[in-house]
Each structure stands twice: as structure tokens, then as C-alpha cells.
């Protein structure tokens, strides 16, 4: 299947799919008007002429980077890490229980670091909740990577959300023209994560935006 990223006046960004069919001689085609000996020849042709496609082919769509499950093999099970391996950089936000920073682990891996205010939670209670968070693995849930609990403030190291919280993203003037299909897709992704939690007998309790 050839997948082409296009812009539609009604739906905005969309992806259109074209079935590549095989010939008995090993060749291929999308429409019988133009046949090719191999896929590379087909691609080169549609870079010059659209001939039934929604647009000419320009460049391959970039593949999203695979999401890390853990910082490293070592932190998969032993997830208490030395706090000196973390560098806190930009303050992203603050709340009742502490502050959230953009940071790096060992100077190379981008992470979010949540710092808990002293006295807001006991270490034992925190570790109990963190153990549950560590077990939950779903591509629509923020991943917990590691913790620093040997001294206060306690650090919680998680996956970094490049665009911040969904609420801030939607309120940003730059994104106020997000089209309905994209909003529906966002809602579907949130629902997928919540369905996973429900299947594991957990409730989020702070779902917003």
C-alpha cells in the first residue's frame, strides 16, 4: 500500500491509501494505465506525475522515533537512580505537590523531572504508588522511568511530553485552529489510555482538558 500525506480543505491533514497490485511478471501498478517493473520505478514515476494520486510524491514521511520503555536495561527493574545523573533545565510548571522540570539523564536523554515538596507525601506511600505506575505500560500513558528517593526532594523521572500538557496545547493561540477530526483523534487516544487503565482496574481521578 502506498500512503500519501495530503491536505484536504474539509478535513485538514489526512492520509490517503493506494493499493499497489502485482503483475504476473513480477511488476506492479496502482492503475492499469501505468505499470512498472518494481516499486522503486513506481515511486520515481509518481514523483513526476500524480496520475490519479491526490498529489505528486515529494519526500518520504519521517518515521516517529520509537518510544523508550525505560531509560536503560538497568533501570527496567532497578529504577532508583542517582540524582547526580539528572540535570534539571527548564521549569515547565508547578502545583500543589511540587514542580516539573525539563531535564536530561546522563546529559543525553530528555526527560521530565517532577520534584515533590517536602512533607507532601511519605516515601513509603510514594513508592507504593510509583510501583503501580511502573507496571502500567501503554503508548497513550506517560511512562515512569525512574525515581530518586534517598533524599528530599523526591524526584520522579518520566517521559517528556514535547508539547506540554494537552490543556496548554489546546489553549495556545498557535493551535486554536485545530480541526474537528484532530480533536476527535485526540479524544480517541485519551479514551484508549483510560480503557487500558479500566481493564487493569485503575481509575485516573484527575483527567482534564
GIJO-V592444 format. One record per pair of residues at least 12 apart in sequence whose C-alpha atoms are under 6 Angstrom apart, sorted by the first residue. I is the first residue (numbers start at 1). J is the second residue. D is the distance in whole Angstrom. If there is no record, write none. Layout:
I & J & D
I & J & D
//
This chain:
1 & 18 & 6
1 & 19 & 5
1 & 20 & 5
2 & 17 & 6
2 & 18 & 5
3 & 16 & 6
3 & 17 & 4
4 & 16 & 5
70 & 145 & 5
79 & 146 & 5
80 & 146 & 6
80 & 147 & 5
80 & 148 & 6
81 & 148 & 6
83 & 148 & 6
85 & 105 & 6
85 & 106 & 5
86 & 104 & 6
86 & 105 & 5
87 & 103 & 5
87 & 104 & 5
88 & 103 & 4
89 & 102 & 6
89 & 103 & 5
90 & 102 & 5
97 & 116 & 6
97 & 117 & 6
98 & 115 & 5
98 & 116 & 5
98 & 117 & 5
99 & 114 & 6
99 & 115 & 5
100 & 113 & 6
100 & 114 & 4
101 & 113 & 5
111 & 158 & 6
111 & 159 & 5
111 & 160 & 5
112 & 157 & 6
112 & 158 & 5
112 & 159 & 6
112 & 160 & 5
113 & 156 & 6
113 & 157 & 5
114 & 155 & 6
114 & 156 & 5
115 & 153 & 6
115 & 154 & 6
115 & 155 & 5
116 & 153 & 6
116 & 154 & 5
118 & 153 & 6
140 & 193 & 5
142 & 159 & 6
143 & 158 & 6
143 & 159 & 5
144 & 158 & 4
145 & 157 & 5
145 & 158 & 5
167 & 209 & 5
//
